[in-house]
Amino acid sequence: MDKKHQTISHLLARWRGWIQAGAALLTNPHLPNFFKGSLYQGAGKTVCVPGLNCYSCPAASGACPIGSFQAVVGSSKFRFSYYITGFLILLGVLLGRFICGFLCPFGWFQELLHKIPTKKLSTKKLKPLTYLKYAVLLVMVALLPAFLVNDVGMGDPFFCKYLCPQGVLEGAIPLSLANSGIRAALGKLFTWKFSILLAVVALSVVFYRPFCKWLCPLGAFYALFNRVSLLQMKVDGHKCVSCGKCARACKMDVDVTKTPNHTECIRCGMCIRACPTNAVCFRYGFGDGKDKTKAAETLQTNNNIKEETNK
């Protein structure tokens, strides 16, 4: 593991908060629209952003990939559906859940809430809940919009409409504050979605990124590519002293020394900063992230023994 990889890994891990802030700003650059109560409707809205970011946010520069996928998944007539699917697969292969850890505005929002000083609770005993997000992805994002479509083949965005708290946070609340007409039209659906947002906010204070762990379909999709993505975690077996500090530092309940590319790993770099021997780093390329030097040395040793025996 060379010094270049170590340096880059530590810089990314150290400045992650600023990278998250920058990604949120680049995703939502049209800030004056918050005061106007209007949406940006330029050409940028035809392009999907990598993280969970509501199309209806006044400042949003692009479209949410989950919302866009739901709208057109029910009909092959829309070339847009192929574009969105290919876009998500490409990001999954290139980065995996690095997007969750560095580029998602709603993930950053949950982390900011978690910094509020109060007692924090572990989610290690709640691991079965991590499978819920795959059910949300399958049922609410794929199946229901695919089969329940209107006359032109467009599906109802079930996840965005009934479950996603980001739409209320970025869209409904700022638009209703600036527009009296929208404010007067708010009804039971807004009350339901606002209740979900309040629950996520409250849980985020005591649990680390609960929505990401349990309900986010975009995180579930990227998680499917974590083991094969080009950006992975690497553990140097020669440097690792099995102190367990990386596992204790991980708030996603992952032991990077055992499963460096676990589906729950968001590549946040906390394990990199916690490691006292610099045994953990990011790597980019093909492979499973495990150190193969030791295996190669063992093979060479066995070959030497065979040669000595044959003499």
Steps between C-alpha positions, in 0.01 A plus 500: 500500500687810381515840664306664217189291575540568871533875449195522274297279734580710806428825317160372384413372847616820668317740269188290449270749674606780267467271197145415612418870538643574158303215342178626661566851367581377149182295503297802619668816366187706426461632855303819412209277394435425868385861541310510171308178567573371150692211344797501267371357171803522276675232297674371811177339619536239223816372671490280810715578802680210678348548848151521648389854418141604427409628154254740669769673705502866385881498485542160331702500178416143396252217538487236771589161344247312715214735415586497130530122490158453660333731251610310188579144612157376390551561129779418257375788283705737715866498403550696821446178698798337330709808564414504871561128545832519318598811695436328835686184397797708380519688830465175691790341312722808523437604861256272683383643832776759497219717365308447825799598710621800302245627247149457643339818644249311715772280645694813596186647655464195726865522602459864600203403718707224659754759614242646740639423848285232660519131585573287193363150445654213304321330211699173519205310645270645233683353200190315368348844429770561236312262267194728497660734246524215248127438542435872445716490185325193362140582589464878510760598241484213250189281517215739587602776253562235232158339520277787613537744212280759330393513135836633381698238690619715788495352849407666824812589704397296806824546694518875439130546565452290812835441671788729401564770766739688272209625289339666802828643626623642169175546310171529690623703797699773316242529220207529744682764703553716191174426317162553669319299231709190570463557872120502469504175299689296760297206626517157661780376277723787610416425864599136448826586325582769755453244778749271325747788475464577872557133583816489284627823659442369853660163422799665331588681820549173691572252217757549223333546159188290572331577168811395308527176697137393497290668231697665220443319166783689331743377764360149451565520126859622542556234769443230237820621330716550809688172458572557130541878480834637389531710815548269797662473841835325539648356818874429514534174693865571580425831670178397674555420871140387564440774756134535404508881491367512143198284588423712807528820297261380229151641553358281224578188708760359261829328585716605207767238582250218446282643223677799342220546247192423707169620353452736795839669456452856373876564458488777760865447597447489878691171511788663310529779755470258793768255386824556698718316245358639174387153396172617342462713188285562194598321182379542144510216252410134470517253788325424827695737723678227695875494523637216286869548578493252785334236283762551231782463753345181635479356149864590436604338828316179409669494160841542665428211735403278207822589318709417808318168540560401136876562522 
